[in-house]
């Protein structure tokens, strides 16, 4: 297909997707873009696992025509056509005739050219739990599920409040959360600005990477020895590539000198629950708090 033919091709495929006479809805996304919807969308592409999970939680799964390649929850999400969020085929997306793309900050740029062709693109880039709540309510408004969205957010708020009440006043252990040990000499962890860092704080812990310069730093053994965490949380035990267990971590050269390893305080957690800013992020907080303060959750 030639470049000149592309806009015509897009326009023809999208024409049927634009409702006539529908009430407009003006929205502001997380990066400050104003998006005008011509009525509720019927065909949605979700380019982040969290966006997919929100749509399912709100009962809007019938509107999903495609998801990103990592959307795997609930299991029904795996049955949808899959799109690479960082190198998407725009032609593939257009053939799906979406009237809305729910993107994340990292997956928005490649699909923004479709905005000029009439495809509505909403970028969701939450940084706090309040942002997550707001996005759920926003999507609920878009898909005409405002009541269900409010009930979901209210339930999430109650669960978070229950965790905060239980860990209030508890000692705050120093925590190292391992995300990726492809290089076990310098594993990746989560620093400031990440949901992992936020959840450690809310769960009553101190993230030893909280003062790092980036959100995803690597830590050497020397840095770990200086910080000497009380606890190690493994978010990479369930990964397909190079999974780690408490036993493999304890056998790493020099790691036996760490307080957490000596105490056997190495625990696993499902990475999806602490990194996807959707409805299950509260479950991640609850699990993190149980790991850090098991005595408060008996």
Secondary structure, DSSP 8 states (H G I E B T S, - for coil): --HHHHHHHHHHHHHTTS-SS---EEEE-TTS-EEEESS--SSEEEESHHHHHHHHHTT-GGGEEEEETT--SSGGGGGSEEE-SSS--HHHHHHTT-SEEEEEHHHHGGGGGGGGGT--EEEE---SHHHHHHHHHHHHHHTT-HHHHHHHHHHHHHHHHHHHHHHTT---EEEEEE-B-SSTTEEE---TTSHHHHHHHHTTEEETTTT-SSSS-EEEHHHHHHH--SEEEES-SS-SSS---HHHHHTSTTGGGSHHHHHT-EEE--HHHHH--STTHHHHHHHHHHHH-GGGG-
